[in-house]
Amino acid sequence: MATERDNIGARGPESDWTGKGIFRRWKRFYEQETSGKALTRLEFTEHIAYLLFLKLDHERAQRTGMFASQPIAPADSWPSLVLASGEDLHRALTGLMAELGKPNPQDPRRGIASVVFQDSRPWNVDRMAELGRLIIEEFDSYRWSDVRRDELGAAFSLLIADCRDDIRTKRETGQFLTPPDLLKVIVKALALTPQDRVIDAAVGVGTSLIAAHREMAAHGGRVDAAAIAGADIDVQMCRLATMNVLLNTGRQFHDVPPILRADSLKAKERAVRRHERDVAATVAICNPPFKSNVEANTEQRDDFWAQNAALPANFLQHLAITLPQRARAAVFVPDGVLFQGGAAATIRKALLKNCNVHTLLRLPTGMFHDTGSKTNILFFTKSVPRPTGEPATDELWVYDIRDRHHTNTENPLTEDDFAEFLEAYRPGEEGLSGRTESPRFKRYDRDAVRRILDSSRAGLDLKAHLADTDDDFGNPRDIAQSIVDHLGDAQRSFQVVLDSLS
């Protein structure tokens, strides 16, 4: 029988919950009620996503009248989990995950569920007592559909951020978290509007798409569900990113999936393919893996300007080639992509010729926790070929804040740190044409760009007027950790060679 709270308008105390408060509850449960050594924070966060999806789906199906909706999960899935325990709970959740995780072309409403539950597995059977307490004490006892969606999204984003160290250890796919405040700066620089269609070919946990959606919504009016889309090769990141985007953008659980599991570099097609009815992307934001010892599968990429390039260089050329004309892009690249020879040099030359590479932002060292990477962002626009054959890049501006030191823990980046950059990047209503030089902002004019193209290296490791200042090489502890990590990677690579010789 429906209760008063089942009707719209009869809201409970959950409507006053805050994102930080919800996050603290979840974190406290993980630290006090689970065997932390047996469960990583990432495994715990995944199960928060599964339970949230199932509980919200169940609550919406219980509404009456015009507010009721057909459940995505099989009927009575949630009550069955609440009543089960031990091996029965493990068996029930395993079966439910397997059913929801399978793509079902006959039921397009399950598209998002197939990504959230793809290849998912419950905790080990000996952890079912902890999972049962999580289900009953933290989820079944409350009406989660009464929680404001923005607060629920904030809580889930905080939970993902708390998994930073677990995500960093996923070295096989090169995952790390991009600072949200930096993404706010990027979407402002790209001047997003509700009419844009934004993609990320290495989406990670989806923070770039969330930042893009918020910037588009800030202009007023409705933001279409197809306005953002992403892909990632890591199935775990796809699961987390999908739930992160759902909760932070208000997207419906039965919509077309915003995230797809895919190797973006493998196929010769659009940067991110959403569905048959989608429109071409107008903007790309991408922070690809900075792995130098991972070979991408590019056998089908006869459209690439260069083969055998490093992973971040491959993402750069993939986007520059597959984006439609006049699309804007912001792509993160390590220093090596700017100065290395061979394939990287070929890609730089082709990029300058085929795209208007108008801005290089040189970021502080150490801003990506424990990576030791010196990072940059290349801003460019896919150009229409010029009848004269002249390169698309007329001038390139370099903004340098490398002399400042930031990490995600000790001295995190804030949006205010980039206020001067945004003012210089898009001065008033004049757009890119009104730019003026400053100690941090240097213009390389047409003649300078031609000299770069005429050189064998076509190097883009360019300086601003801060060239005489000392480089910030980062925190010594971070550098030492990075050395240890690279030595470990090298040892594993040599072991593979040794085993093959044996």
NORGISUL-V10638 format. One record per backbone hydrogen bond with DSSP energy under -1.0 kcal/mol. CO is the residue of the C=O (numbers start at 1). NH is the residue of the N-H. If there is no record, write none. Layout:
co-><CO CO>
nh-><NH NH>
This chain:
co-><3 4 7 9 12 13 14 18 19 20 21 22 23 24 25 26 27 28 29 34 35 35 40 41 42 43 44 45 46 47 48 49 50 51 52 53 54 55 56 57 58 60 64 65 74 76 77 78 79 80 85 85 86 87 88 89 90 91 92 93 94 95 96 97 104 107 108 110 112 113 117 124 125 127 128 129 130 131 132 133 134 135 139 143 144 148 149 150 151 152 153 154 155 156 157 158 160 161 163 164 165 167 169 170 170 179 180 181 182 183 184 185 186 187 188 193 197 197 198 199 200 203 206 207 208 209 210 211 212 213 214 216 217 224 227 229 230 231 232 234 235 236 237 238 239 240 241 242 243 244 245 246 252 258 260 263 267 275 282 283 284 286 296 298 300 301 310 311 312 313 314 315 316 317 318 319 324 327 328 329 330 331 333 334 335 336 338 341 342 343 344 345 346 347 348 349 350 351 352 353 354 355 356 356 358 359 360 361 362 364 365 368 374 375 376 377 378 379 380 381 382 386 396 397 398 399 401 414 415 416 418 419 420 421 422 427 432 440 441 442 444 445 446 447 448 449 450 451 460 466 475 476 477 478 479 480 481 482 483 484 485 486 487 488 489 490 491 492 493 494 495 496 497 498>
nh-><6 7 10 11 15 16 17 22 23 24 25 26 27 28 29 30 31 32 33 36 38 39 44 45 46 47 48 49 50 51 52 53 54 55 56 57 58 59 60 61 62 69 67 68 77 80 81 82 83 84 88 89 90 91 92 93 94 95 96 97 98 99 100 101 107 110 111 114 116 117 120 127 128 131 132 133 134 135 136 137 138 140 142 146 147 152 153 154 155 156 157 158 159 160 161 162 163 164 167 168 169 170 171 173 175 183 184 185 186 187 188 189 190 192 191 196 282 283 229 285 231 206 210 211 212 213 214 215 216 217 218 219 220 227 198 200 260 203 262 238 239 240 241 242 243 244 245 246 247 248 249 250 255 230 232 266 269 278 328 199 330 332 298 301 302 304 314 315 316 317 318 319 320 321 322 323 327 382 284 380 286 378 376 337 338 340 460 344 346 347 348 349 350 351 352 353 354 355 393 392 383 357 358 381 397 379 399 377 401 367 406 371 335 363 333 361 331 359 329 356 326 389 444 360 442 362 404 417 418 419 422 423 424 425 426 430 435 400 438 398 396 449 450 451 452 453 454 455 462 469 479 480 481 482 483 484 485 486 487 488 489 490 491 492 493 494 495 496 497 498 499 500 501 502>
